[in-house]
Amino acid sequence: MKKDLAPEPAKVRRPRGRPRSFDREAALDAAMKVFWAKGFEAASLSDLTKAMGINPPSLYATFGDKEKLFLEAIERYRGNRGEACPYADEPTARGAIERLLTNLACEFTDSCQPRGCMIVMAATTSSGTSAGFQAALARQRDEGKAHLRARIQQGIKEGDVAPDADAGALANFYMAIMAGMSLQARDGASRKTLLGMVETAMRAWPESPAARQPKKARLAA
């Protein structure tokens, strides 16, 4: 298994005649990578402040406590992922889900960043956190599932998904596939292995009656 990549310390700016300041966005990116690589509980205050280029008082003054910093880092991670894979733009629900899973297979095995999914990592490394923190993480997961369900429901409405398909069950299934891919990646699975998982998972897709017809029949229609 490859070792998790150590994030680069955030660049510190030292304007003349003024107290030391730092780039908040760069500091948040650095914290995100620490949490992504180590998980919530294993990421120490020392790990975070070293990567962010600030001292503990500055961290608390700017971001609040460790839990608030983590939740802000999760939001940044989700935003970056959404920009990298606008899967909702695909014309069919099947295409959207397949594009998302394929993108994640590549992201989870990218050698330039920690392996796996930061959100999945959070679920497995934050057992000792507050009830409010756990509820916030649950909302993050529920939002991701809701996006999948909505895209599948759109496919049912537009006729590219079988009309009797259970959008909620499909969303749960593909969320489970994503979590499994993340854990496999953390254990050192190759990109080829994850792409094989994607191919297998898509075989479970409930095709619409039109999609089940032979190509010649569809063209004749």
N, C-alpha and C positions, 0 to 999 in steps of 0.2 A: 504494500500500500504506500502511495506517495504521502509524504508529510504535508500537513496543511501549510499554505504559504503564509509567511509572516507579513502583515501589512506594513507599508511604508509609513513612517511617522508623518503627521500632517505638517505642512510647511508653516513655519512661524514667521510673522512679519514683525520687525522691530523698527518702527518709525522713529526718527531722531526727535529727542525731546519729549517723547510721549511714552506712557507705560507700554509694556509688551502686549501685543494683541495677537489674535490668531484668526485664521480663516475658518469660520464656523462650518461651512459646507465641507471643506477638506477634513476637518476634525470629525464631522459626522460620518463621512465616508470611511475614515480610518477606524472608527468605533464599529461601524457595520461589519467591516472585514474581520475584526477581532471576534465579535459575537458569532459571525458566520463560521469561522474556523474552529472556535472553542466551545460554542454554546453559551447560554446565559450564565450558568452557575460556575463553569470553569474559567470564564473570563474575569480575571481579577482587576481590582481598581488600578493596580500597578501596570497591568497589561494595557488597559484602556488609556490611562494618562500618558504612558510612554508613546503609544501609537498616535495619539491625538496631539502630542506636543504641548500639553498643558499640565498644570498641577491639580491636585484634588479640589481645592477651593474653587478654582476656575470651572472645573467640570460641574460641580454642584450649582454654582451661580448661573451657569449658562444653560445647562440641560436638566437641572433638578437631580434626582437620585438615579441610581443605576437602572432601576426599572423604567423610569421615564425615558432615559437615554436609549434603552433597548427598544422601546415601542416606537420611538422616533426613527431609529435605525431600521426597524422592520418596515415602516412606511416608505422609507427611501429605497429599500430593497425592492418592495413591491412596485414602486414607481419605475425603477430601472428595468424591471422585468417586463412591465407592460409596454414600455417604449421599445424594448428589444423584440417583442413578439405581439404585434397587434392582431391576434388571431381572429378577432370578431369580424375583421374585414373579409374573411374568406366567404365565398358565395354560398357554401353549404355548411351545415352543422358538422357533418363528418369531416370535411376538409378543415374546419376550424379546430376541432379536437385533435386531429392527426397532426396539424401544423404545430399546435401547442406542445404536444408530447414530443415531437421530433425536435423542436427547439430546446425543450428541457433536457433531452438526452444529450444534446451538444453542450448546453450550459453547465449541466451537472458534472461533466467530464472535462471542462475547460481548464487547461494547465495554468492559466494566468490568474486563477482565483480559487478560493476554497471549493472543495467538491461537495456536491449535493445541494439541498435547498435549505436556506436559512430558516424558513418558517417551520419546516419539518424538524429541523435541528432544535428549534425553540421548544417544540412540543415534547421532546425527549430529554431536555436538559433544564427544565424550570420547575421541577416538582416542589421545591421549597419556597416558592414565591407566594405573594399575597393573593387573596381571592380576587381582588380587583384586577390584578395583573393577569391571572388565569382567564378571567372573563374577557379581557381585552384580546388575548391571543385567540380565544374561541371565536370571537367576533371576526377576527382576521380570517380564520379558516372558513367560517360560515359565508363570508363575503365572496371568497374564491369559489366556493361551491355554488353560491347563488348565481354567479356569472356563468358558470358552466350550464346550470339548469336552464337559465334564461335563453342561452344560445341553442340548447337542444329543443326547448319549447318553440322557439322561432322556427327551427327546422321542421318540427311537426306541423306547425301552422302553414309553412310554405310548401310542404309536401315532399321534402327530401329525406324525411325520417318517417319510419312506419307510424301510422296514426295511433296504434295501440301501444306505442313505446312508453315506458315509464321514465319521464325526464329526471325525476328525483333519484331513482335507482341508478340510472346511467351516470348522473353527476357523481353520486357516491362511489360508483365503480371506478370511474376515471380519476377521481381524487385519490383513491386507494392505489391505483397504478402509479400515480405521480409520487406518492409517499414511498412506495416500494422502490421505484427507480432512484429516489434520493438516497435511501439507505444502502442500496446496492452500490451506488457511486461512492459513498463514504467508505464502503468496504473494499474499494479498488476495482469495481467492475469497469470494463472498457466501454467506450462509446458504442462499439459494435454490439456488445451485449445489450445495452439499453435500447438501441434501435431495434434489436430483435424483440424486445419486450413490447415496444410500440406496435410493431407489425402484428404480434400475437394479440395484443389488446384490441386492435382495430377489427379483428375477425369477429369480435362479439357485437359489432355495430349492427343495429336493427335497420336494414335497408328498407326503403319505401317500396311499395308494389311496383312503381315505375322503374326503379333502379334494379329490381330483380328480373325484369324482362330481358331477354337476349337483345343484344345491340341492334340487330336487324329489325326486330319487332319495334323497338323504340323509334328507329329512323322511319319505318313505315307509318307509324302513328303520327 
